[in-house]
């Protein structure tokens, strides 16, 4: 009998098509994007019986009631961050802290964000000399791609085991943590200023700013 996966993600669908194509006889899947309201409403109200819930690089927080539809070992999150960096957009903080490696974590979902038992993790060395937050983000995505490819057969065979040697950091990064780092303080050192740029400055939207006379002046850096 086939196993059915409910995959919640905004990630590239072609990736899942390639990974699951090897197991067409054993399983099938359906992908819904939580950023699209019509798709979010559908998977939340769907009566279809799925065997597994997969959350992949997904910031949507599931309710305890929704998670209870799935057996404990059958609701799995692929978090683009190592166990030291649970929470939202933690790759910015890994960059700011000067980590030499970054990666991803595969874990069982509970009602608390990035808190469930860890099943596997993958670390990738950040090789770039002028590394910025984008290098860490790419490493996180690459790591969870590797984790899904490596463990999909185990998931299908119900052969997953909790890694008792791996624990989450108690420090969970939030949206407010990110926003609080965007203000450039007057007394910041040169070293910390450039570190802040590497870790938190983004070119496609407003990010770092200086506050003067209760007005915000956003930084715009030349290429």
C-alpha positions in Angstrom: 0.0 0.0 0.0 1.3 3.4 -1.0 2.4 6.0 1.6 1.1 9.5 1.1 3.1 12.6 2.1 1.7 16.1 2.7 4.5 18.5 2.0 4.2 22.1 3.2 6.7 24.4 1.5 7.4 27.3 -0.7 10.5 25.6 -2.0 11.2 24.6 -5.6 8.8 21.8 -6.6 11.2 20.4 -9.1 13.5 19.4 -6.2 10.7 17.1 -4.7 9.8 15.8 -8.1 13.4 14.6 -8.6 13.8 13.1 -5.1 10.4 11.3 -5.0 10.7 10.0 -8.6 12.9 7.2 -7.2 10.1 5.9 -5.0 7.0 6.1 -7.2 5.9 2.6 -6.3 6.2 3.1 -2.5 4.8 6.6 -2.1 3.1 9.7 -3.5 2.9 13.3 -2.3 1.0 16.5 -2.5 2.7 20.0 -2.1 1.0 23.1 -0.7 2.5 26.5 -0.4 1.5 28.1 2.9 2.2 31.6 1.5 -0.7 31.2 -0.9 -3.9 31.7 1.0 -6.0 29.4 -1.2 -3.5 26.5 -0.7 -3.2 27.1 3.0 -6.9 26.9 3.5 -7.1 23.7 1.5 -4.4 21.7 3.4 -5.8 22.9 6.7 -9.3 21.8 5.9 -8.4 18.8 3.8 -10.1 15.5 4.7 -7.6 13.4 2.8 -5.7 10.9 4.9 -1.9 11.6 4.6 0.5 9.3 6.4 3.3 11.9 6.8 3.5 15.6 7.2 6.7 17.2 5.8 7.5 20.8 6.5 10.5 21.9 4.4 12.2 25.3 4.8 8.8 26.5 5.9 8.1 29.3 8.4 4.5 28.4 8.9 3.7 27.3 12.5 1.2 24.4 12.7 -1.3 24.3 15.5 -1.2 21.5 18.1 -4.5 20.3 16.8 -3.3 20.0 13.2 -0.1 18.2 14.3 -2.2 15.7 16.2 -3.6 14.4 12.9 -0.2 12.7 12.4 1.6 10.1 14.5 4.5 11.5 16.5 7.2 10.1 14.3 5.3 11.1 11.1 5.4 14.9 11.3 8.9 16.0 10.2 10.5 19.4 9.8 13.5 20.2 7.7 14.9 23.3 9.3 17.6 25.2 7.3 19.8 25.7 10.4 21.9 23.7 12.7 20.7 22.7 16.3 22.6 25.7 17.6 20.4 28.0 15.5 16.7 27.2 16.0 14.1 29.8 14.9 13.4 32.2 12.1 16.1 33.4 9.6 18.8 32.2 12.0 21.4 32.2 9.2 21.8 36.0 9.7 23.0 35.3 13.3 25.3 32.5 12.3 27.0 34.9 9.9 27.1 37.6 12.5 28.7 35.2 15.0 31.4 34.2 12.5 30.5 30.5 12.3 32.8 28.4 10.1 30.0 25.8 9.4 26.3 26.0 9.0 23.7 23.5 7.8 20.3 21.9 8.5 18.4 19.9 10.9 15.7 17.1 10.5 13.5 16.8 13.5 10.1 15.7 14.7 7.6 18.6 15.0 6.0 19.6 18.3 3.8 22.6 19.2 7.0 24.5 20.0 9.1 25.9 17.2 12.3 23.9 16.4 12.1 22.0 19.7 11.2 18.4 18.8 13.6 15.4 19.0 16.3 15.6 16.4 16.6 12.8 13.8 19.6 14.0 11.8 21.7 17.0 11.0 24.1 18.1 8.3 26.9 20.7 8.5 28.5 22.4 5.6 31.7 24.4 5.7 31.4 28.0 4.7 34.4 28.4 2.3 34.0 31.9 1.0 36.5 34.4 2.5 34.1 37.3 2.1 31.1 35.4 3.4 27.8 37.1 4.1 24.4 35.9 5.2 23.5 34.6 1.7 26.3 32.0 1.9 24.8 30.7 5.2 21.3 30.7 3.8 22.4 28.7 0.8 24.3 26.2 3.1 21.1 25.8 5.1 19.0 25.0 2.0 21.7 22.7 0.6 21.9 20.8 3.9 18.2 20.0 4.1 18.2 18.9 0.5 20.9 16.4 1.4 19.0 15.3 4.6 15.8 14.6 2.7 17.6 12.6 0.0 19.5 10.7 2.6 16.6 9.9 4.8 13.6 9.5 2.5 14.0 5.7 2.3 14.1 5.5 6.1 11.0 7.6 6.4 9.2 5.3 3.9 10.3 2.2 5.8 9.4 3.8 9.2 13.0 3.3 10.2 13.8 6.7 11.8 15.6 6.9 15.1 16.0 9.9 17.5 19.6 11.2 17.9 20.0 11.4 21.6 23.4 13.0 21.1 21.9 16.0 19.4 20.1 18.8 21.4 18.6 22.1 20.4 20.0 25.4 21.7 17.7 27.0 24.2 18.2 30.3 22.3 15.4 30.5 19.7 15.8 33.3 17.2 12.6 35.3 16.4 11.5 38.0 14.0 11.9 40.6 16.7 15.5 39.5 17.3 16.2 40.1 13.6 14.5 43.5 13.6 16.3 44.6 16.7 19.7 44.1 14.9 18.9 46.4 12.0 19.5 49.7 13.7 23.1 50.9 13.4 24.1 52.5 16.7 26.1 55.7 16.9 29.0 54.2 18.9 29.4 51.1 16.8 33.0 50.1 16.0 34.3 49.8 12.5 34.7 46.1 12.8 31.2 45.5 14.1 29.8 47.8 11.5 31.2 45.8 8.6 30.2 42.6 10.4 26.6 43.9 10.7 26.6 44.7 7.0 27.7 41.1 6.1 25.1 39.6 8.4 22.0 41.8 8.0 22.2 44.1 5.0 20.0 43.1 2.1 20.0 44.6 -1.4 16.4 43.7 -2.4 14.6 45.5 0.5 15.2 48.0 3.3 17.3 46.6 6.1 19.9 48.5 8.1 19.1 52.0 9.2 20.3 54.9 11.3 17.8 56.7 13.5 18.1 60.5 13.8 15.6 62.9 15.3 13.0 60.0 15.4 13.4 59.5 11.6 14.8 56.3 10.0 17.5 56.6 7.3 18.0 53.3 5.5 21.5 52.4 4.3 22.0 52.0 0.5 25.4 50.6 -0.3 27.1 50.9 -3.7 28.1 47.6 -5.4 
